[in-house]
Amino acid sequence: MATVRLFAHAREAAGIARDQVPGATVEQVLAEAVKRYGAEFKEQLQICQVWLNGEPVLGCEPVGDGDEVAVLPPVSGG
């Protein structure tokens, strides 16, 4: 089971900062997260970057116990 870490608006939409979520790939983990956290989280996920163990990913990458999937909303600077 992967650890999912949520930041900023994604965390607010889900109502949780960290969770253990099952799935064999990043895509499956995120699909299960959407089931758990609902429509507002799904909307946020559309604009977020997803990282696996500190590296950006597309979604088809395999995950296992101890892996970390991070959901990072866009950041603006100035």
All heavy atoms as a GROMACS GRO file, in nm:
protein
  576
    1MET      N    1   0.083  -0.117   0.000
    1MET     CA    2   0.000   0.000   0.000
    1MET      C    3   0.088   0.124   0.000
    1MET      O    4   0.185   0.132   0.074
    1MET     CB    5  -0.088  -0.001   0.124
    1MET     CG    6  -0.222   0.061   0.099
    1MET     SD    7  -0.336   0.056   0.238
    1MET     CE    8  -0.375  -0.116   0.252
    2ALA      N    9   0.056   0.219  -0.084
    2ALA     CA   10   0.134   0.342  -0.093
    2ALA      C   11   0.085   0.444   0.008
    2ALA      O   12  -0.032   0.445   0.047
    2ALA     CB   13   0.123   0.399  -0.234
    3THR      N   14   0.174   0.532   0.048
    3THR     CA   15   0.137   0.648   0.128
    3THR      C   16   0.108   0.762   0.032
    3THR      O   17   0.189   0.794  -0.054
    3THR     CB   18   0.252   0.690   0.223
    3THR    OG1   19   0.278   0.581   0.312
    3THR    CG2   20   0.215   0.814   0.301
    4VAL      N   21  -0.010   0.822   0.046
    4VAL     CA   22  -0.047   0.938  -0.035
    4VAL      C   23  -0.032   1.061   0.052
    4VAL      O   24  -0.084   1.066   0.164
    4VAL     CB   25  -0.191   0.925  -0.088
    4VAL    CG1   26  -0.234   1.052  -0.159
    4VAL    CG2   27  -0.203   0.806  -0.181
    5ARG      N   28   0.043   1.159   0.001
    5ARG     CA   29   0.059   1.287   0.072
    5ARG      C   30  -0.005   1.395  -0.013
    5ARG      O   31   0.020   1.404  -0.132
    5ARG     CB   32   0.206   1.318   0.094
    5ARG     CG   33   0.268   1.217   0.191
    5ARG     CD   34   0.400   1.258   0.243
    5ARG     NE   35   0.390   1.386   0.312
    5ARG     CZ   36   0.493   1.468   0.329
    5ARG    NH1   37   0.611   1.437   0.282
    5ARG    NH2   38   0.479   1.582   0.392
    6LEU      N   39  -0.089   1.475   0.051
    6LEU     CA   40  -0.164   1.578  -0.017
    6LEU      C   41  -0.122   1.715   0.037
    6LEU      O   42  -0.104   1.731   0.157
    6LEU     CB   43  -0.313   1.557   0.003
    6LEU     CG   44  -0.363   1.417  -0.036
    6LEU    CD1   45  -0.506   1.398   0.007
    6LEU    CD2   46  -0.349   1.396  -0.186
    7PHE      N   47  -0.112   1.812  -0.054
    7PHE     CA   48  -0.066   1.944  -0.015
    7PHE      C   49  -0.166   2.051  -0.059
    7PHE      O   50  -0.237   2.035  -0.159
    7PHE     CB   51   0.071   1.972  -0.080
    7PHE     CG   52   0.178   1.878  -0.031
    7PHE    CD1   53   0.202   1.758  -0.096
    7PHE    CD2   54   0.252   1.908   0.081
    7PHE    CE1   55   0.300   1.670  -0.052
    7PHE    CE2   56   0.351   1.822   0.127
    7PHE     CZ   57   0.374   1.702   0.061
    8ALA      N   58  -0.168   2.161   0.014
    8ALA     CA   59  -0.244   2.282  -0.018
    8ALA      C   60  -0.391   2.251  -0.050
    8ALA      O   61  -0.460   2.190   0.031
    8ALA     CB   62  -0.176   2.359  -0.130
    9HIS      N   63  -0.439   2.294  -0.167
    9HIS     CA   64  -0.581   2.278  -0.201
    9HIS      C   65  -0.622   2.132  -0.213
    9HIS      O   66  -0.737   2.098  -0.184
    9HIS     CB   67  -0.613   2.354  -0.331
    9HIS     CG   68  -0.597   2.502  -0.317
    9HIS    ND1   69  -0.674   2.577  -0.231
    9HIS    CD2   70  -0.513   2.588  -0.378
    9HIS    CE1   71  -0.639   2.703  -0.240
    9HIS    NE2   72  -0.540   2.713  -0.328
   10ALA      N   73  -0.533   2.046  -0.256
   10ALA     CA   74  -0.565   1.903  -0.263
   10ALA      C   75  -0.591   1.848  -0.123
   10ALA      O   76  -0.684   1.769  -0.102
   10ALA     CB   77  -0.453   1.826  -0.332
   11ARG      N   78  -0.512   1.890  -0.027
   11ARG     CA   79  -0.530   1.848   0.112
   11ARG      C   80  -0.664   1.900   0.166
   11ARG      O   81  -0.739   1.828   0.231
   11ARG     CB   82  -0.415   1.897   0.199
   11ARG     CG   83  -0.430   1.859   0.346
   11ARG     CD   84  -0.320   1.915   0.432
   11ARG     NE   85  -0.327   2.060   0.431
   11ARG     CZ   86  -0.223   2.141   0.404
   11ARG    NH1   87  -0.105   2.091   0.376
   11ARG    NH2   88  -0.238   2.270   0.405
   12GLU      N   89  -0.694   2.026   0.137
   12GLU     CA   90  -0.820   2.084   0.183
   12GLU      C   91  -0.939   2.012   0.122
   12GLU      O   92  -1.039   1.986   0.190
   12GLU     CB   93  -0.824   2.232   0.148
   12GLU     CG   94  -0.725   2.315   0.226
   12GLU     CD   95  -0.712   2.457   0.176
   12GLU    OE1   96  -0.799   2.503   0.099
   12GLU    OE2   97  -0.615   2.523   0.214
   13ALA      N   98  -0.932   1.980  -0.007
   13ALA     CA   99  -1.042   1.911  -0.075
   13ALA      C  100  -1.064   1.772  -0.018
   13ALA      O  101  -1.178   1.726  -0.005
   13ALA     CB  102  -1.015   1.904  -0.225
   14ALA      N  103  -0.956   1.703   0.016
   14ALA     CA  104  -0.966   1.566   0.068
   14ALA      C  105  -0.998   1.563   0.217
   14ALA      O  106  -1.052   1.465   0.267
   14ALA     CB  107  -0.836   1.491   0.042
   15GLY      N  108  -0.961   1.669   0.288
   15GLY     CA  109  -0.982   1.671   0.432
   15GLY      C  110  -0.880   1.590   0.509
   15GLY      O  111  -0.900   1.557   0.626
   16ILE      N  112  -0.768   1.559   0.444
   16ILE     CA  113  -0.664   1.477   0.507
   16ILE      C  114  -0.531   1.510   0.440
   16ILE      O  115  -0.527   1.543   0.322
   16ILE     CB  116  -0.699   1.326   0.495
   16ILE    CG1  117  -0.611   1.241   0.584
   16ILE    CG2  118  -0.695   1.281   0.350
   16ILE    CD1  119  -0.662   1.098   0.598
   17ALA      N  120  -0.423   1.501   0.515
   17ALA     CA  121  -0.291   1.531   0.460
   17ALA      C  122  -0.214   1.407   0.416
   17ALA      O  123  -0.129   1.414   0.328
   17ALA     CB  124  -0.207   1.609   0.562
   18ARG      N  125  -0.243   1.294   0.479
   18ARG     CA  126  -0.167   1.172   0.453
   18ARG      C  127  -0.259   1.052   0.474
   18ARG      O  128  -0.339   1.051   0.566
   18ARG     CB  129  -0.049   1.168   0.550
   18ARG     CG  130   0.035   1.047   0.540
   18ARG     CD  131   0.145   1.050   0.648
   18ARG     NE  132   0.265   1.004   0.587
   18ARG     CZ  133   0.377   1.071   0.576
   18ARG    NH1  134   0.388   1.190   0.627
   18ARG    NH2  135   0.481   1.018   0.518
   19ASP      N  136  -0.244   0.950   0.388
   19ASP     CA  137  -0.329   0.833   0.398
   19ASP      C  138  -0.257   0.714   0.334
   19ASP      O  139  -0.168   0.732   0.251
   19ASP     CB  140  -0.462   0.859   0.324
   19ASP     CG  141  -0.574   0.765   0.366
   19ASP    OD1  142  -0.553   0.679   0.454
   19ASP    OD2  143  -0.684   0.779   0.310
   20GLN      N  144  -0.297   0.596   0.370
   20GLN     CA  145  -0.250   0.473   0.308
   20GLN      C  146  -0.356   0.431   0.206
   20GLN      O  147  -0.472   0.410   0.244
   20GLN     CB  148  -0.230   0.363   0.411
   20GLN     CG  149  -0.123   0.394   0.514
   20GLN     CD  150   0.015   0.390   0.455
   20GLN    OE1  151   0.066   0.491   0.413
   20GLN    NE2  152   0.074   0.275   0.450
   21VAL      N  153  -0.318   0.418   0.080
   21VAL     CA  154  -0.414   0.389  -0.026
   21VAL      C  155  -0.363   0.272  -0.110
   21VAL      O  156  -0.249   0.274  -0.156
   21VAL     CB  157  -0.436   0.514  -0.114
   21VAL    CG1  158  -0.537   0.486  -0.224
   21VAL    CG2  159  -0.482   0.633  -0.029
   22PRO      N  160  -0.448   0.171  -0.133
   22PRO     CA  161  -0.405   0.056  -0.213
   22PRO      C  162  -0.406   0.087  -0.362
   22PRO      O  163  -0.475   0.177  -0.409
   22PRO     CB  164  -0.510  -0.050  -0.180
   22PRO     CG  165  -0.633   0.027  -0.148
   22PRO     CD  166  -0.584   0.154  -0.082
   23GLY      N  167  -0.329   0.009  -0.436
   23GLY     CA  168  -0.323   0.017  -0.581
   23GLY      C  169  -0.189  -0.033  -0.630
   23GLY      O  170  -0.087  -0.018  -0.562
   24ALA      N  171  -0.188  -0.090  -0.749
   24ALA     CA  172  -0.064  -0.145  -0.806
   24ALA      C  173   0.013  -0.043  -0.888
   24ALA      O  174   0.131  -0.061  -0.912
   24ALA     CB  175  -0.097  -0.266  -0.893
   25THR      N  176  -0.056   0.064  -0.931
   25THR     CA  177   0.007   0.172  -1.007
   25THR      C  178  -0.033   0.306  -0.948
   25THR      O  179  -0.129   0.314  -0.870
   25THR     CB  180  -0.035   0.170  -1.156
   25THR    OG1  181  -0.175   0.201  -1.163
   25THR    CG2  182  -0.005   0.036  -1.223
   26VAL      N  183   0.038   0.410  -0.986
   26VAL     CA  184   0.003   0.544  -0.940
   26VAL      C  185  -0.141   0.575  -0.980
   26VAL      O  186  -0.220   0.627  -0.900
   26VAL     CB  187   0.100   0.650  -0.998
   26VAL    CG1  188   0.052   0.790  -0.969
   26VAL    CG2  189   0.241   0.629  -0.943
   27GLU      N  190  -0.178   0.542  -1.102
   27GLU     CA  191  -0.314   0.566  -1.152
   27GLU      C  192  -0.419   0.497  -1.065
   27GLU      O  193  -0.523   0.556  -1.033
   27GLU     CB  194  -0.323   0.519  -1.296
   27GLU     CG  195  -0.450   0.558  -1.367
   27GLU     CD  196  -0.441   0.521  -1.514
   27GLU    OE1  197  -0.432   0.400  -1.545
   27GLU    OE2  198  -0.442   0.614  -1.597
   28GLN      N  199  -0.394   0.373  -1.026
   28GLN     CA  200  -0.489   0.300  -0.941
   28GLN      C  201  -0.498   0.362  -0.802
   28GLN      O  202  -0.607   0.370  -0.744
   28GLN     CB  203  -0.450   0.153  -0.932
   28GLN     CG  204  -0.472   0.077  -1.060
   28GLN     CD  205  -0.421  -0.066  -1.053
   28GLN    OE1  206  -0.368  -0.111  -0.951
   28GLN    NE2  207  -0.437  -0.140  -1.162
   29VAL      N  208  -0.386   0.404  -0.749
   29VAL     CA  209  -0.384   0.470  -0.618
   29VAL      C  210  -0.468   0.598  -0.623
   29VAL      O  211  -0.550   0.624  -0.535
   29VAL     CB  212  -0.240   0.499  -0.571
   29VAL    CG1  213  -0.238   0.591  -0.451
   29VAL    CG2  214  -0.167   0.369  -0.540
   30LEU      N  215  -0.449   0.676  -0.727
   30LEU     CA  216  -0.524   0.802  -0.740
   30LEU      C  217  -0.673   0.776  -0.762
   30LEU      O  218  -0.757   0.849  -0.710
   30LEU     CB  219  -0.466   0.887  -0.851
   30LEU     CG  220  -0.324   0.938  -0.826
   30LEU    CD1  221  -0.273   1.014  -0.946
   30LEU    CD2  222  -0.316   1.023  -0.699
   31ALA      N  223  -0.707   0.671  -0.836
   31ALA     CA  224  -0.848   0.637  -0.856
   31ALA      C  225  -0.914   0.600  -0.723
   31ALA      O  226  -1.027   0.640  -0.695
   31ALA     CB  227  -0.861   0.523  -0.956
   32GLU      N  228  -0.844   0.524  -0.641
   32GLU     CA  229  -0.896   0.489  -0.509
   32GLU      C  230  -0.906   0.614  -0.422
   32GLU      O  231  -1.003   0.629  -0.346
   32GLU     CB  232  -0.806   0.385  -0.442
   32GLU     CG  233  -0.852   0.343  -0.305
   32GLU     CD  234  -0.988   0.276  -0.303
   32GLU    OE1  235  -1.028   0.213  -0.402
   32GLU    OE2  236  -1.058   0.288  -0.199
   33ALA      N  237  -0.811   0.704  -0.432
   33ALA     CA  238  -0.816   0.829  -0.355
   33ALA      C  239  -0.939   0.911  -0.395
   33ALA      O  240  -1.006   0.968  -0.309
   33ALA     CB  241  -0.688   0.909  -0.375
   34VAL      N  242  -0.970   0.917  -0.524
   34VAL     CA  243  -1.089   0.989  -0.570
   34VAL      C  244  -1.215   0.927  -0.510
   34VAL      O  245  -1.305   0.999  -0.466
   34VAL     CB  246  -1.095   0.992  -0.724
   34VAL    CG1  247  -1.232   1.037  -0.773
   34VAL    CG2  248  -0.986   1.082  -0.780
   35LYS      N  249  -1.221   0.795  -0.504
   35LYS     CA  250  -1.336   0.727  -0.442
   35LYS      C  251  -1.350   0.768  -0.296
   35LYS      O  252  -1.461   0.789  -0.246
   35LYS     CB  253  -1.322   0.576  -0.451
   35LYS     CG  254  -1.341   0.518  -0.588
   35LYS     CD  255  -1.325   0.368  -0.582
   35LYS     CE  256  -1.318   0.306  -0.719
   35LYS     NZ  257  -1.291   0.160  -0.712
   36ARG      N  258  -1.238   0.778  -0.227
   36ARG     CA  259  -1.240   0.811  -0.084
   36ARG      C  260  -1.274   0.957  -0.059
   36ARG      O  261  -1.344   0.988   0.036
   36ARG     CB  262  -1.104   0.783  -0.020
   36ARG     CG  263  -1.071   0.639  -0.007
   36ARG     CD  264  -0.940   0.622   0.065
   36ARG     NE  265  -0.904   0.481   0.072
   36ARG     CZ  266  -0.806   0.434   0.146
   36ARG    NH1  267  -0.731   0.515   0.218
   36ARG    NH2  268  -0.781   0.304   0.147
   37TYR      N  269  -1.217   1.047  -0.139
   37TYR     CA  270  -1.221   1.190  -0.106
   37TYR      C  271  -1.324   1.270  -0.184
   37TYR      O  272  -1.353   1.382  -0.148
   37TYR     CB  273  -1.083   1.252  -0.125
   37TYR     CG  274  -0.971   1.174  -0.061
   37TYR    CD1  275  -0.851   1.157  -0.127
   37TYR    CD2  276  -0.983   1.118   0.065
   37TYR    CE1  277  -0.747   1.086  -0.070
   37TYR    CE2  278  -0.880   1.045   0.123
   37TYR     CZ  279  -0.763   1.030   0.053
   37TYR     OH  280  -0.660   0.959   0.110
   38GLY      N  281  -1.378   1.217  -0.294
   38GLY     CA  282  -1.490   1.280  -0.360
   38GLY      C  283  -1.459   1.373  -0.475
   38GLY      O  284  -1.345   1.387  -0.520
   39ALA      N  285  -1.566   1.440  -0.520
   39ALA     CA  286  -1.564   1.521  -0.642
   39ALA      C  287  -1.471   1.643  -0.632
   39ALA      O  288  -1.402   1.676  -0.729
   39ALA     CB  289  -1.704   1.566  -0.678
   40GLU      N  290  -1.469   1.708  -0.518
   40GLU     CA  291  -1.383   1.826  -0.505
   40GLU      C  292  -1.235   1.788  -0.518
   40GLU      O  293  -1.158   1.857  -0.583
   40GLU     CB  294  -1.408   1.896  -0.372
   40GLU     CG  295  -1.337   2.029  -0.359
   40GLU     CD  296  -1.368   2.101  -0.230
   40GLU    OE1  297  -1.463   2.065  -0.158
   40GLU    OE2  298  -1.293   2.196  -0.200
   41PHE      N  299  -1.198   1.674  -0.459
   41PHE     CA  300  -1.061   1.626  -0.474
   41PHE      C  301  -1.032   1.590  -0.619
   41PHE      O  302  -0.926   1.624  -0.672
   41PHE     CB  303  -1.036   1.505  -0.384
   41PHE     CG  304  -0.901   1.444  -0.403
   41PHE    CD1  305  -0.787   1.506  -0.355
   41PHE    CD2  306  -0.886   1.325  -0.473
   41PHE    CE1  307  -0.661   1.451  -0.375
   41PHE    CE2  308  -0.762   1.269  -0.492
   41PHE     CZ  309  -0.649   1.332  -0.443
   42LYS      N  310  -1.128   1.526  -0.686
   42LYS     CA  311  -1.110   1.489  -0.827
   42LYS      C  312  -1.084   1.613  -0.912
   42LYS      O  313  -0.997   1.612  -1.000
   42LYS     CB  314  -1.232   1.415  -0.878
   42LYS     CG  315  -1.220   1.367  -1.020
   42LYS     CD  316  -1.341   1.289  -1.064
   42LYS     CE  317  -1.324   1.239  -1.206
   42LYS     NZ  318  -1.440   1.159  -1.249
   43GLU      N  319  -1.156   1.722  -0.886
   43GLU     CA  320  -1.135   1.846  -0.958
   43GLU      C  321  -0.994   1.900  -0.934
   43GLU      O  322  -0.926   1.944  -1.028
   43GLU     CB  323  -1.238   1.951  -0.917
   43GLU     CG  324  -1.376   1.923  -0.968
   43GLU     CD  325  -1.477   2.025  -0.918
   43GLU    OE1  326  -1.438   2.139  -0.887
   43GLU    OE2  327  -1.596   1.989  -0.911
   44GLN      N  328  -0.948   1.898  -0.811
   44GLN     CA  329  -0.814   1.945  -0.780
   44GLN      C  330  -0.708   1.860  -0.848
   44GLN      O  331  -0.607   1.910  -0.895
   44GLN     CB  332  -0.791   1.946  -0.628
   44GLN     CG  333  -0.859   2.058  -0.556
   44GLN     CD  334  -0.804   2.192  -0.599
   44GLN    OE1  335  -0.683   2.213  -0.609
   44GLN    NE2  336  -0.894   2.284  -0.626
   45LEU      N  337  -0.732   1.731  -0.854
   45LEU     CA  338  -0.636   1.638  -0.913
   45LEU      C  339  -0.608   1.672  -1.059
   45LEU      O  340  -0.497   1.650  -1.108
   45LEU     CB  341  -0.688   1.495  -0.898
   45LEU     CG  342  -0.590   1.382  -0.922
   45LEU    CD1  343  -0.468   1.394  -0.832
   45LEU    CD2  344  -0.660   1.249  -0.898
   46GLN      N  345  -0.708   1.728  -1.128
   46GLN     CA  346  -0.692   1.763  -1.270
   46GLN      C  347  -0.584   1.869  -1.292
   46GLN      O  348  -0.525   1.876  -1.401
   46GLN     CB  349  -0.825   1.813  -1.327
   46GLN     CG  350  -0.938   1.713  -1.318
   46GLN     CD  351  -0.908   1.583  -1.389
   46GLN    OE1  352  -0.860   1.581  -1.502
   46GLN    NE2  353  -0.935   1.471  -1.322
   47ILE      N  354  -0.557   1.953  -1.193
   47ILE     CA  355  -0.459   2.060  -1.209
   47ILE      C  356  -0.330   2.037  -1.130
   47ILE      O  357  -0.241   2.120  -1.131
   47ILE     CB  358  -0.519   2.198  -1.171
   47ILE    CG1  359  -0.565   2.199  -1.026
   47ILE    CG2  360  -0.632   2.234  -1.267
   47ILE    CD1  361  -0.605   2.336  -0.975
   48CYS      N  362  -0.322   1.924  -1.064
   48CYS     CA  363  -0.206   1.895  -0.978
   48CYS      C  364  -0.097   1.818  -1.051
   48CYS      O  365  -0.124   1.750  -1.150
   48CYS     CB  366  -0.251   1.812  -0.857
   48CYS     SG  367  -0.351   1.904  -0.741
   49GLN      N  368   0.022   1.828  -0.998
   49GLN     CA  369   0.132   1.743  -1.039
   49GLN      C  370   0.137   1.625  -0.942
   49GLN      O  371   0.108   1.640  -0.824
   49GLN     CB  372   0.264   1.817  -1.034
   49GLN     CG  373   0.276   1.928  -1.134
   49GLN     CD  374   0.415   1.991  -1.129
   49GLN    OE1  375   0.502   1.951  -1.053
   49GLN    NE2  376   0.434   2.090  -1.211
   50VAL      N  377   0.174   1.509  -0.994
   50VAL     CA  378   0.184   1.389  -0.912
   50VAL      C  379   0.328   1.341  -0.916
   50VAL      O  380   0.389   1.331  -1.023
   50VAL     CB  381   0.088   1.279  -0.961
   50VAL    CG1  382   0.102   1.153  -0.877
   50VAL    CG2  383  -0.056   1.329  -0.958
   51TRP      N  384   0.380   1.313  -0.799
   51TRP     CA  385   0.518   1.265  -0.786
   51TRP      C  386   0.518   1.130  -0.715
   51TRP      O  387   0.435   1.106  -0.627
   51TRP     CB  388   0.601   1.365  -0.706
   51TRP     CG  389   0.628   1.493  -0.778
   51TRP    CD1  390   0.537   1.571  -0.844
   51TRP    CD2  391   0.753   1.558  -0.792
   51TRP    NE1  392   0.598   1.681  -0.897
   51TRP    CE2  393   0.732   1.676  -0.866
   51TRP    CE3  394   0.880   1.528  -0.748
   51TRP    CZ2  395   0.833   1.764  -0.897
   51TRP    CZ3  396   0.982   1.617  -0.778
   51TRP    CH2  397   0.958   1.732  -0.852
   52LEU      N  398   0.609   1.045  -0.754
   52LEU     CA  399   0.630   0.916  -0.689
   52LEU      C  400   0.771   0.914  -0.633
   52LEU      O  401   0.868   0.926  -0.708
   52LEU     CB  402   0.609   0.800  -0.788
   52LEU     CG  403   0.638   0.660  -0.736
   52LEU    CD1  404   0.545   0.623  -0.621
   52LEU    CD2  405   0.627   0.558  -0.848
   53ASN      N  406   0.781   0.903  -0.503
   53ASN     CA  407   0.912   0.899  -0.435
   53ASN      C  408   1.002   1.015  -0.479
   53ASN      O  409   1.120   0.997  -0.505
   53ASN     CB  410   0.980   0.765  -0.459
   53ASN     CG  411   0.898   0.650  -0.405
   53ASN    OD1  412   0.834   0.661  -0.301
   53ASN    ND2  413   0.899   0.539  -0.475
   54GLY      N  414   0.942   1.134  -0.488
   54GLY     CA  415   1.020   1.255  -0.518
   54GLY      C  416   1.046   1.282  -0.664
   54GLY      O  417   1.121   1.374  -0.697
   55GLU      N  418   0.988   1.204  -0.754
   55GLU     CA  419   1.007   1.223  -0.897
   55GLU      C  420   0.872   1.238  -0.967
   55GLU      O  421   0.779   1.164  -0.937
   55GLU     CB  422   1.081   1.103  -0.958
   55GLU     CG  423   1.219   1.081  -0.903
   55GLU     CD  424   1.319   1.189  -0.943
   55GLU    OE1  425   1.303   1.247  -1.052
   55GLU    OE2  426   1.410   1.215  -0.863
   56PRO      N  427   0.859   1.330  -1.063
   56PRO     CA  428   0.733   1.345  -1.135
   56PRO      C  429   0.700   1.219  -1.216
   56PRO      O  430   0.790   1.153  -1.268
   56PRO     CB  431   0.756   1.465  -1.227
   56PRO     CG  432   0.902   1.486  -1.230
   56PRO     CD  433   0.962   1.422  -1.109
   57VAL      N  434   0.570   1.185  -1.222
   57VAL     CA  435   0.526   1.064  -1.292
   57VAL      C  436   0.405   1.093  -1.380
   57VAL      O  437   0.339   1.195  -1.366
   57VAL     CB  438   0.492   0.951  -1.193
   57VAL    CG1  439   0.614   0.902  -1.120
   57VAL    CG2  440   0.384   0.993  -1.095
   58LEU      N  441   0.375   0.996  -1.467
   58LEU     CA  442   0.260   1.007  -1.557
   58LEU      C  443   0.139   0.931  -1.505
   58LEU      O  444   0.026   0.966  -1.535
   58LEU     CB  445   0.298   0.955  -1.696
   58LEU     CG  446   0.410   1.030  -1.765
   58LEU    CD1  447   0.448   0.962  -1.895
   58LEU    CD2  448   0.371   1.175  -1.788
   59GLY      N  449   0.159   0.823  -1.432
   59GLY     CA  450   0.048   0.749  -1.374
   59GLY      C  451   0.057   0.600  -1.389
   59GLY      O  452   0.001   0.526  -1.310
   60CYS      N  453   0.127   0.551  -1.490
   60CYS     CA  454   0.133   0.406  -1.515
   60CYS      C  455   0.243   0.338  -1.434
   60CYS      O  456   0.255   0.215  -1.438
   60CYS     CB  457   0.151   0.379  -1.664
   60CYS     SG  458   0.299   0.454  -1.734
   61GLU      N  459   0.321   0.414  -1.361
   61GLU     CA  460   0.432   0.356  -1.285
   61GLU      C  461   0.380   0.268  -1.171
   61GLU      O  462   0.283   0.300  -1.105
   61GLU     CB  463   0.518   0.468  -1.225
   61GLU     CG  464   0.593   0.549  -1.328
   61GLU     CD  465   0.508   0.657  -1.396
   61GLU    OE1  466   0.390   0.675  -1.360
   61GLU    OE2  467   0.561   0.722  -1.485
   62PRO      N  468   0.446   0.154  -1.148
   62PRO     CA  469   0.404   0.064  -1.039
   62PRO      C  470   0.439   0.124  -0.903
   62PRO      O  471   0.536   0.199  -0.889
   62PRO     CB  472   0.485  -0.063  -1.065
   62PRO     CG  473   0.602  -0.020  -1.146
   62PRO     CD  474   0.558   0.100  -1.224
   63VAL      N  475   0.357   0.091  -0.803
   63VAL     CA  476   0.384   0.132  -0.666
   63VAL      C  477   0.376   0.010  -0.575
   63VAL      O  478   0.309  -0.088  -0.607
   63VAL     CB  479   0.286   0.240  -0.616
   63VAL    CG1  480   0.300   0.367  -0.695
   63VAL    CG2  481   0.143   0.192  -0.617
   64GLY      N  482   0.444   0.018  -0.463
   64GLY     CA  483   0.442  -0.089  -0.366
   64GLY      C  484   0.445  -0.034  -0.225
   64GLY      O  485   0.442   0.088  -0.204
   65ASP      N  486   0.453  -0.123  -0.130
   65ASP     CA  487   0.461  -0.082   0.010
   65ASP      C  488   0.581   0.009   0.029
   65ASP      O  489   0.689  -0.017  -0.024
   65ASP     CB  490   0.473  -0.204   0.100
   65ASP     CG  491   0.346  -0.286   0.104
   65ASP    OD1  492   0.241  -0.234   0.062
   65ASP    OD2  493   0.352  -0.403   0.148
   66GLY      N  494   0.560   0.116   0.101
   66GLY     CA  495   0.670   0.209   0.129
   66GLY      C  496   0.685   0.320   0.027
   66GLY      O  497   0.760   0.414   0.050
   67ASP      N  498   0.618   0.310  -0.087
   67ASP     CA  499   0.625   0.417  -0.186
   67ASP      C  500   0.537   0.533  -0.144
   67ASP      O  501   0.437   0.515  -0.074
   67ASP     CB  502   0.580   0.368  -0.324
   67ASP     CG  503   0.685   0.283  -0.393
   67ASP    OD1  504   0.804   0.295  -0.358
   67ASP    OD2  505   0.648   0.204  -0.482
   68GLU      N  506   0.577   0.654  -0.188
   68GLU     CA  507   0.502   0.774  -0.154
   68GLU      C  508   0.454   0.843  -0.281
   68GLU      O  509   0.534   0.876  -0.368
   68GLU     CB  510   0.589   0.870  -0.074
   68GLU     CG  511   0.516   0.997  -0.035
   68GLU     CD  512   0.604   1.090   0.045
   68GLU    OE1  513   0.671   1.174  -0.017
   68GLU    OE2  514   0.605   1.078   0.168
   69VAL      N  515   0.323   0.863  -0.290
   69VAL     CA  516   0.261   0.936  -0.401
   69VAL      C  517   0.222   1.072  -0.345
   69VAL      O  518   0.143   1.081  -0.252
   69VAL     CB  519   0.138   0.861  -0.456
   69VAL    CG1  520   0.071   0.942  -0.564
   69VAL    CG2  521   0.177   0.723  -0.507
   70ALA      N  522   0.279   1.177  -0.402
   70ALA     CA  523   0.251   1.314  -0.356
   70ALA      C  524   0.169   1.387  -0.461
   70ALA      O  525   0.198   1.379  -0.581
   70ALA     CB  526   0.381   1.388  -0.330
   71VAL      N  527   0.066   1.458  -0.415
   71VAL     CA  528  -0.020   1.537  -0.501
   71VAL      C  529   0.005   1.684  -0.470
   71VAL      O  530  -0.023   1.731  -0.359
   71VAL     CB  531  -0.168   1.500  -0.481
   71VAL    CG1  532  -0.258   1.586  -0.570
   71VAL    CG2  533  -0.191   1.352  -0.508
   72LEU      N  534   0.062   1.756  -0.569
   72LEU     CA  535   0.106   1.893  -0.549
   72LEU      C  536   0.031   1.989  -0.642
   72LEU      O  537   0.052   1.984  -0.764
   72LEU     CB  538   0.256   1.903  -0.577
   72LEU     CG  539   0.341   1.811  -0.491
   72LEU    CD1  540   0.459   1.761  -0.568
   72LEU    CD2  541   0.383   1.886  -0.369
   73PRO      N  542  -0.053   2.076  -0.587
   73PRO     CA  543  -0.120   2.175  -0.670
   73PRO      C  544  -0.019   2.275  -0.726
   73PRO      O  545   0.091   2.289  -0.675
   73PRO     CB  546  -0.214   2.245  -0.571
   73PRO     CG  547  -0.232   2.148  -0.460
   73PRO     CD  548  -0.101   2.075  -0.450
   74PRO      N  549  -0.058   2.344  -0.834
   74PRO     CA  550   0.032   2.444  -0.891
   74PRO      C  551   0.062   2.555  -0.790
   74PRO      O  552  -0.022   2.586  -0.705
   74PRO     CB  553  -0.044   2.499  -1.011
   74PRO     CG  554  -0.184   2.454  -0.996
   74PRO     CD  555  -0.185   2.338  -0.901
   75VAL      N  556   0.180   2.610  -0.802
   75VAL     CA  557   0.224   2.715  -0.710
   75VAL      C  558   0.253   2.840  -0.793
   75VAL      O  559   0.317   2.833  -0.896
   75VAL     CB  560   0.351   2.672  -0.634
   75VAL    CG1  561   0.397   2.780  -0.541
   75VAL    CG2  562   0.327   2.542  -0.559
   76SER      N  563   0.205   2.952  -0.744
   76SER     CA  564   0.238   3.077  -0.813
   76SER      C  565   0.342   3.152  -0.729
   76SER      O  566   0.346   3.140  -0.608
   76SER     CB  567   0.114   3.162  -0.833
   76SER     OG  568   0.058   3.199  -0.709
   77GLY      N  569   0.424   3.225  -0.796
   77GLY     CA  570   0.528   3.301  -0.727
   77GLY      C  571   0.525   3.446  -0.770
   77GLY      O  572   0.448   3.485  -0.856
   78GLY      N  573   0.608   3.522  -0.708
   78GLY     CA  574   0.604   3.662  -0.745
   78GLY      C  575   0.729   3.734  -0.712
   78GLY      O  576   0.830   3.696  -0.673
   0.00000   0.00000   0.00000
